[in-house]
Amino acid sequence: MNNFTSVLTPATKEAGDILNAFYIVLGVAAFIFAIVAGLVVYAVIAFRRRKGRKPKQFSENVRLEVLWTIIPLLIVIGLFIVAVRTMYLVNPPISGAKPDLTVVAHRWWWELHYPQSGVTAANEIHLPVGKHLLLRFESADVIHGFWVPSFGQKIDVIPGHPNSMWLTITRPRLYLGT
């Protein structure tokens, strides 16, 4: 069985939402890069120094300055909307929901409590496919990070500061994490 996990192979609905936001940001960045690179190449070719000729200077062109301000502002607003939408899709409000699994970080291991069944385990998490689950993270004695790349999210676990994560597993298999 292949145990390879990657952020580019999402195993949860939430990781898919994060990956979609990544692709949108990557597409916008690539588009901006192509425009800037094209303009630089054009400027180098069209405005190379020639004897006795100076390039035309643009100063106090209000329309151009407004355009150079509005376009980046619209891009930033658009990316902000994508980010907020993704954050809400990935981590909706808990609003009193009980955790399906409580994960407690210890110095060298993870303690797992399944409250509905009363089972306690160590280091190996078993989750059902297709069910929207709430995981609660606590720490007994260590600052730790919980990260399974295919789940898309990394959660920091700090003593005295519980944290939560929603997961909806979409593919059954073994996922390795830290």
PEBEL-V703995 format. One record per residue. RES is the residue in three letters. PHI is phi in radians with two decimals (NA if undefined). OMEGA is omega as a letter, one per 20 degrees, with the letter a starting at -180 (NA if undefined). Layout:
res=RES phi=PHI omega=OMEGA
res=RES phi=PHI omega=OMEGA
This chain:
res=MET phi=NA omega=r
res=ASN phi=-1.37 omega=a
res=ASN phi=-1.76 omega=a
res=PHE phi=-1.20 omega=r
res=THR phi=-2.19 omega=a
res=SER phi=-2.62 omega=r
res=VAL phi=-1.18 omega=r
res=LEU phi=-1.55 omega=r
res=THR phi=-2.15 omega=a
res=PRO phi=-1.15 omega=r
res=ALA phi=-1.97 omega=r
res=THR phi=-2.29 omega=r
res=LYS phi=-1.03 omega=a
res=GLU phi=-1.13 omega=r
res=ALA phi=-1.13 omega=r
res=GLY phi=-1.10 omega=r
res=ASP phi=-1.11 omega=r
res=ILE phi=-1.13 omega=r
res=LEU phi=-1.13 omega=r
res=ASN phi=-1.09 omega=r
res=ALA phi=-1.11 omega=r
res=PHE phi=-1.05 omega=a
res=TYR phi=-1.13 omega=r
res=ILE phi=-1.11 omega=r
res=VAL phi=-1.11 omega=r
res=LEU phi=-1.09 omega=r
res=GLY phi=-1.11 omega=r
res=VAL phi=-1.09 omega=r
res=ALA phi=-1.11 omega=r
res=ALA phi=-1.13 omega=r
res=PHE phi=-1.09 omega=r
res=ILE phi=-1.10 omega=r
res=PHE phi=-1.06 omega=a
res=ALA phi=-1.08 omega=r
res=ILE phi=-1.14 omega=a
res=VAL phi=-1.13 omega=r
res=ALA phi=-1.09 omega=r
res=GLY phi=-1.10 omega=r
res=LEU phi=-1.14 omega=r
res=VAL phi=-1.13 omega=r
res=VAL phi=-1.09 omega=r
res=TYR phi=-1.04 omega=a
res=ALA phi=-1.12 omega=r
res=VAL phi=-1.13 omega=a
res=ILE phi=-1.37 omega=a
res=ALA phi=-1.29 omega=a
res=PHE phi=-2.03 omega=r
res=ARG phi=-1.13 omega=a
res=ARG phi=-1.21 omega=r
res=ARG phi=-2.19 omega=a
res=LYS phi=-1.06 omega=r
res=GLY phi=1.33 omega=a
res=ARG phi=-2.30 omega=r
res=LYS phi=-1.88 omega=r
res=PRO phi=-1.15 omega=r
res=LYS phi=-1.16 omega=a
res=GLN phi=-1.72 omega=r
res=PHE phi=-1.88 omega=r
res=SER phi=-2.43 omega=r
res=GLU phi=0.97 omega=r
res=ASN phi=-1.63 omega=a
res=VAL phi=-1.06 omega=a
res=ARG phi=-1.05 omega=r
res=LEU phi=-1.17 omega=r
res=GLU phi=-1.15 omega=r
res=VAL phi=-1.13 omega=r
res=LEU phi=-1.07 omega=r
res=TRP phi=-1.22 omega=r
res=THR phi=-1.64 omega=a
res=ILE phi=-1.23 omega=a
res=ILE phi=-1.06 omega=r
res=PRO phi=-1.09 omega=r
res=LEU phi=-1.08 omega=r
res=LEU phi=-1.12 omega=r
res=ILE phi=-1.13 omega=r
res=VAL phi=-1.11 omega=r
res=ILE phi=-1.09 omega=r
res=GLY phi=-1.06 omega=r
res=LEU phi=-1.17 omega=r
res=PHE phi=-1.09 omega=r
res=ILE phi=-1.09 omega=r
res=VAL phi=-1.06 omega=a
res=ALA phi=-1.14 omega=a
res=VAL phi=-1.15 omega=r
res=ARG phi=-1.06 omega=r
res=THR phi=-1.14 omega=r
res=MET phi=-1.08 omega=r
res=TYR phi=-1.22 omega=r
res=LEU phi=-1.15 omega=a
res=VAL phi=-1.38 omega=a
res=ASN phi=-2.24 omega=r
res=PRO phi=-1.17 omega=a
res=PRO phi=-1.00 omega=a
res=ILE phi=-1.30 omega=r
res=SER phi=0.71 omega=r
res=GLY phi=1.39 omega=r
res=ALA phi=-1.18 omega=r
res=LYS phi=-1.48 omega=a
res=PRO phi=-1.20 omega=r
res=ASP phi=-1.44 omega=r
res=LEU phi=-2.65 omega=r
res=THR phi=-1.95 omega=a
res=VAL phi=-1.92 omega=a
res=VAL phi=-1.97 omega=r
res=ALA phi=-1.43 omega=r
res=HIS phi=-2.07 omega=a
res=ARG phi=-0.95 omega=a
res=TRP phi=-2.17 omega=a
res=TRP phi=-2.81 omega=r
res=TRP phi=-1.97 omega=r
res=GLU phi=-1.79 omega=a
res=LEU phi=-2.10 omega=r
res=HIS phi=-2.12 omega=r
res=TYR phi=-1.74 omega=a
res=PRO phi=-1.07 omega=a
res=GLN phi=-1.23 omega=r
res=SER phi=-1.83 omega=a
res=GLY phi=1.35 omega=a
res=VAL phi=-1.49 omega=r
res=THR phi=-2.10 omega=a
res=ALA phi=-2.42 omega=r
res=ALA phi=-2.37 omega=r
res=ASN phi=1.20 omega=a
res=GLU phi=-2.20 omega=a
res=ILE phi=-1.71 omega=r
res=HIS phi=-2.09 omega=a
res=LEU phi=-2.22 omega=r
res=PRO phi=-1.35 omega=r
res=VAL phi=-1.48 omega=r
res=GLY phi=1.48 omega=a
res=LYS phi=-1.77 omega=r
res=HIS phi=-1.35 omega=a
res=LEU phi=-1.97 omega=r
res=LEU phi=-1.89 omega=r
res=LEU phi=-1.87 omega=r
res=ARG phi=-1.91 omega=a
res=PHE phi=-2.01 omega=r
res=GLU phi=-2.34 omega=r
res=SER phi=-2.33 omega=r
res=ALA phi=-1.49 omega=a
res=ASP phi=-2.74 omega=a
res=VAL phi=-2.66 omega=r
res=ILE phi=-1.53 omega=a
res=HIS phi=-2.46 omega=r
res=GLY phi=-2.15 omega=r
res=PHE phi=-1.83 omega=a
res=TRP phi=-2.57 omega=r
res=VAL phi=-2.03 omega=a
res=PRO phi=-0.89 omega=a
res=SER phi=-1.25 omega=r
res=PHE phi=-1.49 omega=r
res=GLY phi=1.45 omega=a
res=GLN phi=-2.04 omega=r
res=LYS phi=-2.03 omega=a
res=ILE phi=-2.03 omega=r
res=ASP phi=-1.53 omega=a
res=VAL phi=-2.02 omega=a
res=ILE phi=-2.21 omega=a
res=PRO phi=-0.94 omega=r
res=GLY phi=1.43 omega=a
res=HIS phi=-2.28 omega=a
res=PRO phi=-1.10 omega=a
res=ASN phi=-2.36 omega=a
res=SER phi=-2.36 omega=r
res=MET phi=-2.58 omega=r
res=TRP phi=-1.67 omega=r
res=LEU phi=-2.41 omega=r
res=THR phi=-2.30 omega=a
res=ILE phi=-1.14 omega=a
res=THR phi=-1.90 omega=a
res=ARG phi=-2.35 omega=r
res=PRO phi=-1.33 omega=r
res=ARG phi=3.12 omega=r
res=LEU phi=-1.56 omega=r
res=TYR phi=-2.06 omega=r
res=LEU phi=-1.63 omega=r
res=GLY phi=-2.57 omega=r
res=THR phi=-1.97 omega=NA
